[in-house]
């Protein structure tokens, strides 16, 4: 019975999980307290642990809550429930795009979207990198960040360095200078 409750509860959450994992935390909390799977304090600890773990916070939370409520079977039921709606949606959309992928208008539109996506990514990087405003560019620490970013870009593009090595090297430089 508890496995079914976990599956159905997280399936419902998975169907309405628009806005990302943090947006569904209140729904996860409601369901976990409704069925008495976790106390409010234990829920906070679980979400904190899920946020520190690699992967999506909603899926990690479902897995941890399922495990705490019913062991490995509960973890499987809750994780399956929260992931299944997205999986079905992605398969449906992929099959639709697979059918229209050879259409010249579709190919052209995707080709035209490439520069926009690149621009949006660059904007996001600059916006979050200089959240305190463009005047923060005058600070030496931000010049160092730009230099590390440029070095990472050159290492990947020119020298074909593996991205994991570039990430590790950037982390070491960040720890050394900041």
PyMOL CGO cylinders between C-alpha atoms (Angstrom):
from pymol import cmd
from pymol.cgo import CYLINDER

trace = [
    CYLINDER, 0.00, 0.00, 0.00, 2.75, 2.48, 0.92, 0.3, 1, 1, 1, 1, 1, 1,
    CYLINDER, 2.75, 2.48, 0.92, 4.60, 1.77, -2.34, 0.3, 1, 1, 1, 1, 1, 1,
    CYLINDER, 4.60, 1.77, -2.34, 1.45, 2.60, -4.28, 0.3, 1, 1, 1, 1, 1, 1,
    CYLINDER, 1.45, 2.60, -4.28, 0.96, 5.80, -2.26, 0.3, 1, 1, 1, 1, 1, 1,
    CYLINDER, 0.96, 5.80, -2.26, 4.54, 6.85, -2.96, 0.3, 1, 1, 1, 1, 1, 1,
    CYLINDER, 4.54, 6.85, -2.96, 4.22, 6.12, -6.66, 0.3, 1, 1, 1, 1, 1, 1,
    CYLINDER, 4.22, 6.12, -6.66, 0.86, 7.92, -7.11, 0.3, 1, 1, 1, 1, 1, 1,
    CYLINDER, 0.86, 7.92, -7.11, 1.86, 10.91, -4.97, 0.3, 1, 1, 1, 1, 1, 1,
    CYLINDER, 1.86, 10.91, -4.97, 5.08, 11.50, -6.86, 0.3, 1, 1, 1, 1, 1, 1,
    CYLINDER, 5.08, 11.50, -6.86, 3.40, 10.76, -10.19, 0.3, 1, 1, 1, 1, 1, 1,
    CYLINDER, 3.40, 10.76, -10.19, 0.97, 13.62, -9.48, 0.3, 1, 1, 1, 1, 1, 1,
    CYLINDER, 0.97, 13.62, -9.48, 3.87, 15.88, -8.55, 0.3, 1, 1, 1, 1, 1, 1,
    CYLINDER, 3.87, 15.88, -8.55, 5.74, 14.85, -11.70, 0.3, 1, 1, 1, 1, 1, 1,
    CYLINDER, 5.74, 14.85, -11.70, 2.78, 15.86, -13.87, 0.3, 1, 1, 1, 1, 1, 1,
    CYLINDER, 2.78, 15.86, -13.87, 2.68, 19.38, -12.44, 0.3, 1, 1, 1, 1, 1, 1,
    CYLINDER, 2.68, 19.38, -12.44, 6.40, 19.97, -11.90, 0.3, 1, 1, 1, 1, 1, 1,
    CYLINDER, 6.40, 19.97, -11.90, 6.65, 23.01, -14.14, 0.3, 1, 1, 1, 1, 1, 1,
    CYLINDER, 6.65, 23.01, -14.14, 9.08, 25.62, -12.94, 0.3, 1, 1, 1, 1, 1, 1,
    CYLINDER, 9.08, 25.62, -12.94, 11.82, 23.27, -11.82, 0.3, 1, 1, 1, 1, 1, 1,
    CYLINDER, 11.82, 23.27, -11.82, 12.58, 21.21, -8.77, 0.3, 1, 1, 1, 1, 1, 1,
    CYLINDER, 12.58, 21.21, -8.77, 12.49, 24.03, -6.24, 0.3, 1, 1, 1, 1, 1, 1,
    CYLINDER, 12.49, 24.03, -6.24, 8.99, 24.97, -7.37, 0.3, 1, 1, 1, 1, 1, 1,
    CYLINDER, 8.99, 24.97, -7.37, 7.60, 21.54, -6.42, 0.3, 1, 1, 1, 1, 1, 1,
    CYLINDER, 7.60, 21.54, -6.42, 9.14, 21.35, -2.94, 0.3, 1, 1, 1, 1, 1, 1,
    CYLINDER, 9.14, 21.35, -2.94, 5.94, 22.64, -1.30, 0.3, 1, 1, 1, 1, 1, 1,
    CYLINDER, 5.94, 22.64, -1.30, 3.95, 19.90, -3.06, 0.3, 1, 1, 1, 1, 1, 1,
    CYLINDER, 3.95, 19.90, -3.06, 6.47, 17.27, -1.99, 0.3, 1, 1, 1, 1, 1, 1,
    CYLINDER, 6.47, 17.27, -1.99, 6.29, 18.58, 1.57, 0.3, 1, 1, 1, 1, 1, 1,
    CYLINDER, 6.29, 18.58, 1.57, 2.49, 18.48, 1.52, 0.3, 1, 1, 1, 1, 1, 1,
    CYLINDER, 2.49, 18.48, 1.52, 2.41, 14.87, 0.30, 0.3, 1, 1, 1, 1, 1, 1,
    CYLINDER, 2.41, 14.87, 0.30, 5.12, 13.68, 2.68, 0.3, 1, 1, 1, 1, 1, 1,
    CYLINDER, 5.12, 13.68, 2.68, 3.35, 15.21, 5.68, 0.3, 1, 1, 1, 1, 1, 1,
    CYLINDER, 3.35, 15.21, 5.68, -0.10, 14.16, 4.47, 0.3, 1, 1, 1, 1, 1, 1,
    CYLINDER, -0.10, 14.16, 4.47, 0.94, 10.51, 4.59, 0.3, 1, 1, 1, 1, 1, 1,
    CYLINDER, 0.94, 10.51, 4.59, 3.24, 10.93, 7.59, 0.3, 1, 1, 1, 1, 1, 1,
    CYLINDER, 3.24, 10.93, 7.59, 6.37, 9.85, 5.74, 0.3, 1, 1, 1, 1, 1, 1,
    CYLINDER, 6.37, 9.85, 5.74, 8.49, 12.59, 7.35, 0.3, 1, 1, 1, 1, 1, 1,
    CYLINDER, 8.49, 12.59, 7.35, 8.26, 15.13, 10.15, 0.3, 1, 1, 1, 1, 1, 1,
    CYLINDER, 8.26, 15.13, 10.15, 8.68, 18.80, 9.11, 0.3, 1, 1, 1, 1, 1, 1,
    CYLINDER, 8.68, 18.80, 9.11, 12.21, 18.86, 10.58, 0.3, 1, 1, 1, 1, 1, 1,
    CYLINDER, 12.21, 18.86, 10.58, 13.18, 15.62, 8.85, 0.3, 1, 1, 1, 1, 1, 1,
    CYLINDER, 13.18, 15.62, 8.85, 11.73, 16.97, 5.59, 0.3, 1, 1, 1, 1, 1, 1,
    CYLINDER, 11.73, 16.97, 5.59, 13.99, 20.04, 5.79, 0.3, 1, 1, 1, 1, 1, 1,
    CYLINDER, 13.99, 20.04, 5.79, 17.02, 17.83, 6.33, 0.3, 1, 1, 1, 1, 1, 1,
    CYLINDER, 17.02, 17.83, 6.33, 16.00, 15.61, 3.42, 0.3, 1, 1, 1, 1, 1, 1,
    CYLINDER, 16.00, 15.61, 3.42, 15.59, 18.54, 1.02, 0.3, 1, 1, 1, 1, 1, 1,
    CYLINDER, 15.59, 18.54, 1.02, 18.92, 19.98, 2.16, 0.3, 1, 1, 1, 1, 1, 1,
    CYLINDER, 18.92, 19.98, 2.16, 20.63, 16.67, 1.45, 0.3, 1, 1, 1, 1, 1, 1,
    CYLINDER, 20.63, 16.67, 1.45, 18.83, 16.37, -1.90, 0.3, 1, 1, 1, 1, 1, 1,
    CYLINDER, 18.83, 16.37, -1.90, 20.01, 19.87, -2.85, 0.3, 1, 1, 1, 1, 1, 1,
    CYLINDER, 20.01, 19.87, -2.85, 23.63, 19.01, -2.07, 0.3, 1, 1, 1, 1, 1, 1,
    CYLINDER, 23.63, 19.01, -2.07, 23.52, 15.77, -4.05, 0.3, 1, 1, 1, 1, 1, 1,
    CYLINDER, 23.52, 15.77, -4.05, 24.21, 15.74, -7.79, 0.3, 1, 1, 1, 1, 1, 1,
    CYLINDER, 24.21, 15.74, -7.79, 21.10, 15.71, -9.95, 0.3, 1, 1, 1, 1, 1, 1,
    CYLINDER, 21.10, 15.71, -9.95, 17.68, 17.34, -9.88, 0.3, 1, 1, 1, 1, 1, 1,
    CYLINDER, 17.68, 17.34, -9.88, 16.49, 18.26, -6.41, 0.3, 1, 1, 1, 1, 1, 1,
    CYLINDER, 16.49, 18.26, -6.41, 12.93, 17.00, -6.97, 0.3, 1, 1, 1, 1, 1, 1,
    CYLINDER, 12.93, 17.00, -6.97, 14.12, 13.57, -8.08, 0.3, 1, 1, 1, 1, 1, 1,
    CYLINDER, 14.12, 13.57, -8.08, 16.67, 13.38, -5.28, 0.3, 1, 1, 1, 1, 1, 1,
    CYLINDER, 16.67, 13.38, -5.28, 14.00, 14.38, -2.76, 0.3, 1, 1, 1, 1, 1, 1,
    CYLINDER, 14.00, 14.38, -2.76, 11.60, 11.75, -4.07, 0.3, 1, 1, 1, 1, 1, 1,
    CYLINDER, 11.60, 11.75, -4.07, 14.27, 9.07, -3.88, 0.3, 1, 1, 1, 1, 1, 1,
    CYLINDER, 14.27, 9.07, -3.88, 15.26, 9.99, -0.32, 0.3, 1, 1, 1, 1, 1, 1,
    CYLINDER, 15.26, 9.99, -0.32, 11.68, 10.28, 0.91, 0.3, 1, 1, 1, 1, 1, 1,
    CYLINDER, 11.68, 10.28, 0.91, 10.75, 6.99, -0.74, 0.3, 1, 1, 1, 1, 1, 1,
    CYLINDER, 10.75, 6.99, -0.74, 13.76, 5.30, 0.84, 0.3, 1, 1, 1, 1, 1, 1,
    CYLINDER, 13.76, 5.30, 0.84, 13.01, 6.71, 4.28, 0.3, 1, 1, 1, 1, 1, 1,
    CYLINDER, 13.01, 6.71, 4.28, 9.35, 5.70, 4.01, 0.3, 1, 1, 1, 1, 1, 1,
    CYLINDER, 9.35, 5.70, 4.01, 9.71, 2.19, 2.56, 0.3, 1, 1, 1, 1, 1, 1,
    CYLINDER, 9.71, 2.19, 2.56, 13.33, 1.28, 1.89, 0.3, 1, 1, 1, 1, 1, 1,
    CYLINDER, 13.33, 1.28, 1.89, 14.69, 0.47, -1.56, 0.3, 1, 1, 1, 1, 1, 1,
    CYLINDER, 14.69, 0.47, -1.56, 11.23, -0.35, -2.94, 0.3, 1, 1, 1, 1, 1, 1,
    CYLINDER, 11.23, -0.35, -2.94, 9.95, 3.02, -1.76, 0.3, 1, 1, 1, 1, 1, 1,
    CYLINDER, 9.95, 3.02, -1.76, 12.89, 4.81, -3.35, 0.3, 1, 1, 1, 1, 1, 1,
    CYLINDER, 12.89, 4.81, -3.35, 12.18, 3.04, -6.65, 0.3, 1, 1, 1, 1, 1, 1,
    CYLINDER, 12.18, 3.04, -6.65, 8.43, 3.75, -6.48, 0.3, 1, 1, 1, 1, 1, 1,
    CYLINDER, 8.43, 3.75, -6.48, 8.85, 7.45, -5.67, 0.3, 1, 1, 1, 1, 1, 1,
    CYLINDER, 8.85, 7.45, -5.67, 11.60, 8.00, -8.22, 0.3, 1, 1, 1, 1, 1, 1,
    CYLINDER, 11.60, 8.00, -8.22, 9.65, 6.20, -10.94, 0.3, 1, 1, 1, 1, 1, 1,
    CYLINDER, 9.65, 6.20, -10.94, 6.57, 8.25, -10.12, 0.3, 1, 1, 1, 1, 1, 1,
    CYLINDER, 6.57, 8.25, -10.12, 8.27, 11.63, -10.35, 0.3, 1, 1, 1, 1, 1, 1,
    CYLINDER, 8.27, 11.63, -10.35, 10.32, 10.80, -13.48, 0.3, 1, 1, 1, 1, 1, 1,
    CYLINDER, 10.32, 10.80, -13.48, 7.66, 8.96, -15.51, 0.3, 1, 1, 1, 1, 1, 1,
    CYLINDER, 7.66, 8.96, -15.51, 5.63, 12.00, -16.67, 0.3, 1, 1, 1, 1, 1, 1,
    CYLINDER, 5.63, 12.00, -16.67, 8.73, 13.77, -17.99, 0.3, 1, 1, 1, 1, 1, 1,
    CYLINDER, 8.73, 13.77, -17.99, 9.95, 10.60, -19.65, 0.3, 1, 1, 1, 1, 1, 1,
    CYLINDER, 9.95, 10.60, -19.65, 6.64, 10.08, -21.45, 0.3, 1, 1, 1, 1, 1, 1,
    CYLINDER, 6.64, 10.08, -21.45, 6.53, 13.73, -22.52, 0.3, 1, 1, 1, 1, 1, 1,
    CYLINDER, 6.53, 13.73, -22.52, 10.09, 13.65, -23.86, 0.3, 1, 1, 1, 1, 1, 1,
    CYLINDER, 10.09, 13.65, -23.86, 9.43, 10.45, -25.81, 0.3, 1, 1, 1, 1, 1, 1,
    CYLINDER, 9.43, 10.45, -25.81, 6.27, 11.93, -27.35, 0.3, 1, 1, 1, 1, 1, 1,
    CYLINDER, 6.27, 11.93, -27.35, 7.98, 15.18, -28.30, 0.3, 1, 1, 1, 1, 1, 1,
    CYLINDER, 7.98, 15.18, -28.30, 11.03, 13.36, -29.66, 0.3, 1, 1, 1, 1, 1, 1,
    CYLINDER, 11.03, 13.36, -29.66, 8.88, 11.11, -31.82, 0.3, 1, 1, 1, 1, 1, 1,
    CYLINDER, 8.88, 11.11, -31.82, 7.07, 14.18, -33.16, 0.3, 1, 1, 1, 1, 1, 1,
    CYLINDER, 7.07, 14.18, -33.16, 10.33, 15.97, -33.98, 0.3, 1, 1, 1, 1, 1, 1,
    CYLINDER, 10.33, 15.97, -33.98, 11.77, 12.83, -35.52, 0.3, 1, 1, 1, 1, 1, 1,
    CYLINDER, 11.77, 12.83, -35.52, 8.89, 12.79, -37.99, 0.3, 1, 1, 1, 1, 1, 1,
    CYLINDER, 8.89, 12.79, -37.99, 9.27, 16.45, -39.01, 0.3, 1, 1, 1, 1, 1, 1,
    CYLINDER, 9.27, 16.45, -39.01, 13.07, 16.66, -38.73, 0.3, 1, 1, 1, 1, 1, 1,
    CYLINDER, 13.07, 16.66, -38.73, 13.60, 16.25, -42.49, 0.3, 1, 1, 1, 1, 1, 1,
    CYLINDER, 13.60, 16.25, -42.49, 11.31, 19.16, -43.32, 0.3, 1, 1, 1, 1, 1, 1,
    CYLINDER, 11.31, 19.16, -43.32, 13.44, 21.99, -44.82, 0.3, 1, 1, 1, 1, 1, 1,
    CYLINDER, 13.44, 21.99, -44.82, 11.55, 24.68, -42.90, 0.3, 1, 1, 1, 1, 1, 1,
    CYLINDER, 11.55, 24.68, -42.90, 12.19, 22.90, -39.59, 0.3, 1, 1, 1, 1, 1, 1,
    CYLINDER, 12.19, 22.90, -39.59, 15.89, 22.44, -40.39, 0.3, 1, 1, 1, 1, 1, 1,
    CYLINDER, 15.89, 22.44, -40.39, 16.19, 26.11, -41.31, 0.3, 1, 1, 1, 1, 1, 1,
    CYLINDER, 16.19, 26.11, -41.31, 14.43, 27.29, -38.17, 0.3, 1, 1, 1, 1, 1, 1,
    CYLINDER, 14.43, 27.29, -38.17, 16.68, 25.21, -35.91, 0.3, 1, 1, 1, 1, 1, 1,
    CYLINDER, 16.68, 25.21, -35.91, 19.72, 26.51, -37.76, 0.3, 1, 1, 1, 1, 1, 1,
    CYLINDER, 19.72, 26.51, -37.76, 18.46, 30.04, -37.23, 0.3, 1, 1, 1, 1, 1, 1,
    CYLINDER, 18.46, 30.04, -37.23, 17.97, 29.43, -33.50, 0.3, 1, 1, 1, 1, 1, 1,
    CYLINDER, 17.97, 29.43, -33.50, 21.64, 28.58, -32.91, 0.3, 1, 1, 1, 1, 1, 1,
    CYLINDER, 21.64, 28.58, -32.91, 22.90, 32.18, -32.65, 0.3, 1, 1, 1, 1, 1, 1,
    CYLINDER, 22.90, 32.18, -32.65, 19.98, 33.16, -30.40, 0.3, 1, 1, 1, 1, 1, 1,
    CYLINDER, 19.98, 33.16, -30.40, 20.70, 30.29, -28.00, 0.3, 1, 1, 1, 1, 1, 1,
    CYLINDER, 20.70, 30.29, -28.00, 24.40, 31.18, -28.00, 0.3, 1, 1, 1, 1, 1, 1,
    CYLINDER, 24.40, 31.18, -28.00, 23.54, 34.79, -27.24, 0.3, 1, 1, 1, 1, 1, 1,
    CYLINDER, 23.54, 34.79, -27.24, 21.22, 33.81, -24.41, 0.3, 1, 1, 1, 1, 1, 1,
    CYLINDER, 21.22, 33.81, -24.41, 23.89, 31.63, -22.84, 0.3, 1, 1, 1, 1, 1, 1,
    CYLINDER, 23.89, 31.63, -22.84, 26.47, 34.41, -23.09, 0.3, 1, 1, 1, 1, 1, 1,
    CYLINDER, 26.47, 34.41, -23.09, 23.98, 36.90, -21.62, 0.3, 1, 1, 1, 1, 1, 1,
    CYLINDER, 23.98, 36.90, -21.62, 23.23, 34.55, -18.70, 0.3, 1, 1, 1, 1, 1, 1,
    CYLINDER, 23.23, 34.55, -18.70, 26.93, 34.03, -18.03, 0.3, 1, 1, 1, 1, 1, 1,
    CYLINDER, 26.93, 34.03, -18.03, 27.63, 37.78, -18.04, 0.3, 1, 1, 1, 1, 1, 1,
    CYLINDER, 27.63, 37.78, -18.04, 24.48, 38.63, -16.09, 0.3, 1, 1, 1, 1, 1, 1,
    CYLINDER, 24.48, 38.63, -16.09, 25.21, 36.18, -13.30, 0.3, 1, 1, 1, 1, 1, 1,
    CYLINDER, 25.21, 36.18, -13.30, 28.94, 36.78, -13.46, 0.3, 1, 1, 1, 1, 1, 1,
    CYLINDER, 28.94, 36.78, -13.46, 28.47, 40.48, -12.89, 0.3, 1, 1, 1, 1, 1, 1,
    CYLINDER, 28.47, 40.48, -12.89, 25.31, 40.49, -10.82, 0.3, 1, 1, 1, 1, 1, 1,
    CYLINDER, 25.31, 40.49, -10.82, 26.51, 43.55, -8.93, 0.3, 1, 1, 1, 1, 1, 1,
    CYLINDER, 26.51, 43.55, -8.93, 26.52, 45.56, -12.14, 0.3, 1, 1, 1, 1, 1, 1,
    CYLINDER, 26.52, 45.56, -12.14, 28.86, 46.34, -14.98, 0.3, 1, 1, 1, 1, 1, 1,
    CYLINDER, 28.86, 46.34, -14.98, 30.85, 48.72, -12.76, 0.3, 1, 1, 1, 1, 1, 1,
    CYLINDER, 30.85, 48.72, -12.76, 32.11, 45.62, -10.97, 0.3, 1, 1, 1, 1, 1, 1,
    CYLINDER, 32.11, 45.62, -10.97, 34.25, 44.96, -14.07, 0.3, 1, 1, 1, 1, 1, 1,
    CYLINDER, 34.25, 44.96, -14.07, 36.70, 47.47, -12.61, 0.3, 1, 1, 1, 1, 1, 1,
    CYLINDER, 36.70, 47.47, -12.61, 37.47, 45.17, -9.70, 0.3, 1, 1, 1, 1, 1, 1,
    CYLINDER, 37.47, 45.17, -9.70, 40.65, 43.11, -10.15, 0.3, 1, 1, 1, 1, 1, 1,
    CYLINDER, 40.65, 43.11, -10.15, 38.96, 39.90, -8.99, 0.3, 1, 1, 1, 1, 1, 1,
    CYLINDER, 38.96, 39.90, -8.99, 36.49, 40.12, -11.87, 0.3, 1, 1, 1, 1, 1, 1,
    CYLINDER, 36.49, 40.12, -11.87, 39.32, 40.58, -14.37, 0.3, 1, 1, 1, 1, 1, 1,
    CYLINDER, 39.32, 40.58, -14.37, 40.82, 37.40, -12.98, 0.3, 1, 1, 1, 1, 1, 1,
    CYLINDER, 40.82, 37.40, -12.98, 37.50, 35.61, -13.47, 0.3, 1, 1, 1, 1, 1, 1,
    CYLINDER, 37.50, 35.61, -13.47, 37.44, 36.78, -17.09, 0.3, 1, 1, 1, 1, 1, 1,
    CYLINDER, 37.44, 36.78, -17.09, 41.02, 35.60, -17.60, 0.3, 1, 1, 1, 1, 1, 1,
    CYLINDER, 41.02, 35.60, -17.60, 40.24, 32.16, -16.16, 0.3, 1, 1, 1, 1, 1, 1,
    CYLINDER, 40.24, 32.16, -16.16, 37.16, 31.97, -18.40, 0.3, 1, 1, 1, 1, 1, 1,
    CYLINDER, 37.16, 31.97, -18.40, 39.18, 32.98, -21.46, 0.3, 1, 1, 1, 1, 1, 1,
    CYLINDER, 39.18, 32.98, -21.46, 41.88, 30.43, -20.62, 0.3, 1, 1, 1, 1, 1, 1,
    CYLINDER, 41.88, 30.43, -20.62, 39.23, 27.74, -20.22, 0.3, 1, 1, 1, 1, 1, 1,
    CYLINDER, 39.23, 27.74, -20.22, 37.71, 28.66, -23.58, 0.3, 1, 1, 1, 1, 1, 1,
    CYLINDER, 37.71, 28.66, -23.58, 41.10, 28.56, -25.32, 0.3, 1, 1, 1, 1, 1, 1,
    CYLINDER, 41.10, 28.56, -25.32, 42.02, 25.26, -23.66, 0.3, 1, 1, 1, 1, 1, 1,
    CYLINDER, 42.02, 25.26, -23.66, 38.84, 23.63, -24.94, 0.3, 1, 1, 1, 1, 1, 1,
    CYLINDER, 38.84, 23.63, -24.94, 38.68, 25.20, -28.42, 0.3, 1, 1, 1, 1, 1, 1,
    CYLINDER, 38.68, 25.20, -28.42, 42.33, 25.46, -29.44, 0.3, 1, 1, 1, 1, 1, 1,
    CYLINDER, 42.33, 25.46, -29.44, 43.99, 22.65, -27.49, 0.3, 1, 1, 1, 1, 1, 1,
    CYLINDER, 43.99, 22.65, -27.49, 41.00, 20.26, -27.37, 0.3, 1, 1, 1, 1, 1, 1,
    CYLINDER, 41.00, 20.26, -27.37, 41.45, 19.76, -23.60, 0.3, 1, 1, 1, 1, 1, 1,
    CYLINDER, 41.45, 19.76, -23.60, 38.86, 17.51, -21.99, 0.3, 1, 1, 1, 1, 1, 1,
    CYLINDER, 38.86, 17.51, -21.99, 36.16, 19.65, -20.29, 0.3, 1, 1, 1, 1, 1, 1,
    CYLINDER, 36.16, 19.65, -20.29, 36.56, 17.81, -16.98, 0.3, 1, 1, 1, 1, 1, 1,
    CYLINDER, 36.56, 17.81, -16.98, 40.24, 18.81, -16.87, 0.3, 1, 1, 1, 1, 1, 1,
    CYLINDER, 40.24, 18.81, -16.87, 39.28, 22.40, -17.64, 0.3, 1, 1, 1, 1, 1, 1,
    CYLINDER, 39.28, 22.40, -17.64, 36.67, 22.39, -14.87, 0.3, 1, 1, 1, 1, 1, 1,
    CYLINDER, 36.67, 22.39, -14.87, 39.15, 20.90, -12.40, 0.3, 1, 1, 1, 1, 1, 1,
    CYLINDER, 39.15, 20.90, -12.40, 41.83, 23.40, -13.43, 0.3, 1, 1, 1, 1, 1, 1,
    CYLINDER, 41.83, 23.40, -13.43, 39.41, 26.31, -13.09, 0.3, 1, 1, 1, 1, 1, 1,
    CYLINDER, 39.41, 26.31, -13.09, 38.42, 25.08, -9.63, 0.3, 1, 1, 1, 1, 1, 1,
    CYLINDER, 38.42, 25.08, -9.63, 42.07, 24.91, -8.57, 0.3, 1, 1, 1, 1, 1, 1,
    CYLINDER, 42.07, 24.91, -8.57, 42.70, 28.43, -9.90, 0.3, 1, 1, 1, 1, 1, 1,
    CYLINDER, 42.70, 28.43, -9.90, 39.56, 29.66, -8.13, 0.3, 1, 1, 1, 1, 1, 1,
    CYLINDER, 39.56, 29.66, -8.13, 40.72, 28.18, -4.83, 0.3, 1, 1, 1, 1, 1, 1,
    CYLINDER, 40.72, 28.18, -4.83, 44.20, 29.59, -5.30, 0.3, 1, 1, 1, 1, 1, 1,
    CYLINDER, 44.20, 29.59, -5.30, 43.13, 33.14, -6.14, 0.3, 1, 1, 1, 1, 1, 1,
    CYLINDER, 43.13, 33.14, -6.14, 39.89, 33.53, -4.22, 0.3, 1, 1, 1, 1, 1, 1,
]
cmd.load_cgo(trace, "trace")
